[in-house]
Amino acid sequence: MPRPNKGPRIEQQPGRKNLYIIWYVNGQKKRRSTGTQDSREAEEALEEFLRQRTIQRRPSGPAVPSDYPIAKALDLYGTLHAPTTADPARIAYAMVPLLEYWGELNVDTITKATCRAYANQRQRAPATVRRELVTLKAALNFAHSEGRLTVVPHIELPQKPEGKDRWLTKGEAARLLNAARTARSDVRLYLPLFILIGLYTGARPGAILSLRWQQVDLDNARIDFHDGEQATNKRKVRSQPIPQRLLTNLRISARRGSDIGHVIHLDGHKILDIGGGWNGEPEASGNGSFGNACKRAGLAHVTPHTLRHTCGTWMAQMGVSLHKIGGWLGHTDTRTTQLYAHHHHEHMSEARDALDRRA
């Protein structure tokens, strides 16, 4: 799995006394000694390293597409911008196939035909290809905004697929929890709580895995995802009250955790990947701890994100207003209407009643 580009940082290397500056270039790890064991002096060395790097990267003027390598745009985007986003790992994953296909080409080779050829060569779901090409487009726009590129070519994207309407019934959710609680000993320490947080808060999987105990106020029964998520056009960070059943499980879990550590952890270590789902084929294995639980529960095509969609669907089915569902999940009203309106028995009833009234 590709390593996310978090930008240059200070790390202690095994067997070395001095602190090192660590950074990545096209997925390759680079390091340089700071020449000191003192953390403050190491930070000063990092600042000087970043300053020199900025000077070296600064071009004399923007390049035309025929003179600007696509790999250079991706590296610039991954190094300077990706670490500031809500999900740099996702950008890093998208860059791997982009570099494999476009890495030796210049920007002027990007056309409708080559975009279609990329999609055909990838042989992945349209949503996956679209996400990767959107990353390429964002990288080129960033290079243009930084004064590195004169013109950004048009990038043809596959049609945006309709969202999946897979959600769990209460019975399916109970089966999934039971499968998580009867998994091997290490998995059942964290997977049931991950599932409950997803079902009751509707938080995205990445935000749940990043959640720390300092963001959970057990006394006032509130959970704050501000530190776990970064606001973007798609998502809004939020603070919300904790439902009673989830609160009980959080209190039990807090007794065996650190008050500053991650809520979802194994022996104090953050869980980096909860896994995907199970495709329903008997001979296929589940993908990770979550996928294995789905297979044990007999739940096909369920992913960690399904928990979020289930949360919104349950609220709609119980008559919660679409506006409040949007606030709970951090959606825009339009997005919430698209996803959950057909589950809401009162949707459009006001418009119908208005038409039924006599003039």
N, C-alpha and C positions, 0 to 999 in steps of 0.2 A: 504494500500500500504506500503511495507517495507521501513523503514527509511535508507537512505544511510549511511554507516559508514565513517564519515569524519575524524576519528581519534580524540584523546583527544584535547579539546579546552577550552577556558575560556568563561563563560557565566554569565550574571546577572540573577539570579532567582527571579521571582515575590515574593514580600514580604520579601526578604532577603537583608540584608545590604552588607554582604561579597560576593565576587566573588567566583564562583564555577568552578571546573574542571568537564567537562562533557565528557563521552565516552560511547561507546556501545559495548556490548559483546553478540554475537548471537542475535542481534536485541533488546536486553534489555538495557534500559537506566541506566547508573550508574553516580553517582555524588559524589564529595568530596569537602568540603569547603577549600578554600585557607587560611582562617583565616584573610583575609585582604580585605579592600575596594580599596586599591591602585593598579592600573592596572600594574605598573611595578613590584611590589612585587608579584602580582598574576602570572605574566609571569615567574618569577623566581621559584615560587612554581610549575608551570606546567613543567618547565625544570627538576626540581628535581624529579617530578612524573614520567616523561618519562625515566629518567636515572634509577630510581629504577625498573621501569617496564621492561626495557631492561635487567637488571641484573637478575631479576626473570625469564624472559623468556629464558635466555641463557642456553642451555642444556650442559650437560657434553660431549656429543658426539651425532652423528646422530643415530636415531633409525631405526630399521628394520621395514618393512611395517606391520608386525604382532603386533608391539608394539606402533604404531603411529596412533592415532585416526584421522579420516577424518575431524571431526569437528575442531580439533586443527589446521589442515592445512588451512582450510577455514577461521578460525579466524585470523590466522597469516597473511594470504593474504589480508583479508579485513581490518585489522588494519594497517599494515605496507606498503602495496603496493597500494591497491585500491585508497586511497586518492591522490596518485600522478598521477593517470591516467586521461585521457581526460573525462571519463564518469563513475565516481564511483557509481552513482545511478544504472546504468545498471548492474554492478557487484553485487550490493546489491540485486537487484531483482532476479538475477539468483541464488544467494545463498540460498534464502528461500526454494525452493523445494529441493535443494541439501541437506540441513540440515534435512529437513523432512524425506528424504529417507535414507541418509547415516549417519546421525548424531550420531548414537550409534555404528557405525561399524569402524573397523580399515582398513588401506589402503590395506592390503592383500586380502580383500574381493572384490576388484575391478577386475573384469574379463570381458571377452567379454560377457559372459552369464548375469552377473549382470548389465552391461551397457544396454544390450537389454531389460532386465527386467525393468530397470528404464524408458526406452523409452516407453514401453508398459503401465507401470503404469501411466505415465504422461498424456498420451492421448492428446498430444498437437501436433502442426505442427512440422514436422522434423526440420525446421529452428530454432524453439524455443528450442527443446531438444538439438540440436547441440550446440547452444549458451551456454546452461547451462553446458553441458559436457565439452565444451572448457574452461569454467570458472573453473571447477573442475581440469582439466588438468593443467591449469596455476597455480592454487593454489599448486598442488603437486610439480610442477617444481620449484616454488618459495621456498617451504619448503626445497627442495633438494639443491637449490643454497645457502640457508641460513645455510646449514649444519645441518638441523634437520632430514632429511630422507636419508637413504642410497640408495634406489632404487625407481624409479618412474615406476609404472606398466603401461602397455599399456591400453589406453582408446579408446574403439571403438566408433566412431562418426557416426551418421546418414549421409547419402550421402548429400553433399551440394546441396541445390535446386537451380535451375536456377533463375536468377533475374526476377522480374516482369517488364513488359514493359507497365505499366499503366502511361499515361501522359495525360495532359489536352489540348484540342484544345483551340483556342482563345475564342470561344464561351462558352465553359465550364468554362474557367477561369473567364469570365465576369459574368456568372451566380453565380459562387462561391463568387465573390467579392460583387455582389449585395445582396446575401443572408447574407453575413457578415455585410454589411452596414445597413441592415434592421432588424438585430437581436435586442435583448433587449438592452437597453441603455448602460449598463456596458460593454457588449461584443463588441459592435461596436466601443468602444473607442480604442481597441487594435487589434482586429482580422483582419480587412482589412489591416492594416499596416504589420502585421505578414505575411499575404498571399503575399503582394506585395514584401516584402524583400525576401521571399522564391522564388518567380517567377523570380525576376530580379538579384539576387545574386547567387542562387543555394546553399545557405548555409544550413547546417543541422539544423533541428528544435532546438536542444539543443544550438547551437551557436547563433541562433537568439534570443532565450529567455534569453541568458546570455549577449547579446550585451548591452553595456552602451554608453551613448552619447559621452563620452570622446574618444570612438573609431570611432566616425563618424565626419569627417572633412567636414562640409557643405560648407566652403569657397572654398576649393580645390576639392570638389566633389569626396571624396575618403572614403571608409569604410574599416576598419582594423579588421579582425577577429582573430588577434593574441591573444588577451586577452579572446576571447570567445571560442577558441578551443586550444587544446594542440596537438602538432604534434605526430602522431603515424605512424606505417607502412602503415596503411590504409588511413590516411588523412594527408594533409599538410595545415598548417595555411597559410593565404594569405591576401594580401591587394589588393583591386581592385577599379577601378573607379565606380562611381555611375551613372547608367542610368538616363536620364533626368526626366522621369515620377516618378521614385522612389525618386529622389532628391526633387522634388516638394512636395511630400507627407511627406517626412522626415522633410522638413522645416516647414510645417504646424504643424506637430506633435510636433516639438521641442519647439514651442511657449507655449505649455501647459505642458511641462516636465521640469525636472531638468537637468542641464548640466552635472551632474555626475551620475544621476540615470539610471535605465534600460530603453531602448528604448520601449520595450514591457512591459507595466505595467498597473496596475489599482490602481488609487489613490496613486501612488508612490511605490506600492508594486510589486515586481517581480511576473510574472505569472509562476508558477512552472510547470503546466501541461496544454498544449493547447488542449489536447484530441486526440482521434484517428479518425477513419472514420465511415462510415455507410455501413452495409453489403448488403443493397439493399432490405431487406425485409420490407414491408410497416409497419408492426406492431413493428419492432425493432426501438429502439431509437438511436439517434446519440450518439457517445461516446465523451462527453465534448463539448466545444464551437465549435471546428473545425468540429467535427462529426455532430453536429446539423446543422451547415451551409451546410455541404455536403448533408444532408437529405433534407433541404429546397430547395437546388438547384437541387435535383434529381441526385446526382453524387454518384454512388455506388463504393465501393472498392477504394476510394481515401483517402490517409492518408497525414499527414503533409510532409512526405518524398517525396510524389508524386510531390510536388512543385519543389523540387531539380531536380528530373528526368525530369520534364517538361521544366525547364530552359535549361538543356543540349540538350533535344530533339529539342526545338525551334531553338537553335543555329545551330544544325546539319542540320535541314531542310532549314535554310537560307544560308547554304554553309560555315559556319565558320569551319576552319580546326580542325580536331580531336585533334591536339596538343594544339591548343589555348583553345578548350573546356576543355581539361584536366587541363590546367593552371588556367582557371576561376573557375573550381569546386574543384581544389586541388586533382585531380585524377592522377594516373599513366597513361601513354599512353596505356598500355595494357588494363586497366580497362575501359578507355574511348572508345577504339575500340570495346570492347565487348558490351557496352551499347548502343552506338550511331552510329556505322558504318552503320547499315542498314537504318538509317534515312538520311544518307548523300549521296546526289545524285552523288558526285564526288568520292565516295569510290571505289577503285580498277580501276578507269578510267585510271590512269597512266599506270598500269600493262596491261590493255586491249590495250591501244594505242601502247605500246611497242611491243606487239604481232602482231598488225596490220601493223606495219612498215615493209617494204621490207628489206631484208638483204642487 
